[in-house]
């Protein structure tokens, strides 16, 4: 659902995607794959990606995987 909505917003000309993780308990490997797809699509459209309300362990995981170099954590 996240990937579809982000693609829809990018297709509509959105230049910044904000993904709210306030209701997310964990991010598994499938979730990482989806986030990589969102980041890649945004980069191809010249859009910025912002992740909000991440739990500390999720930030650590994204940092370890190098995703924090491609998104803004707010």
Secondary structure, 3 states (H helix, E strand, C coil): CHHHHHHHHHHCCCCEEEEECCCCCCCCHHHHHHHHHHHHHHHHHCCEEEEECCCHHHHHHHHHCCHHHCCEEC
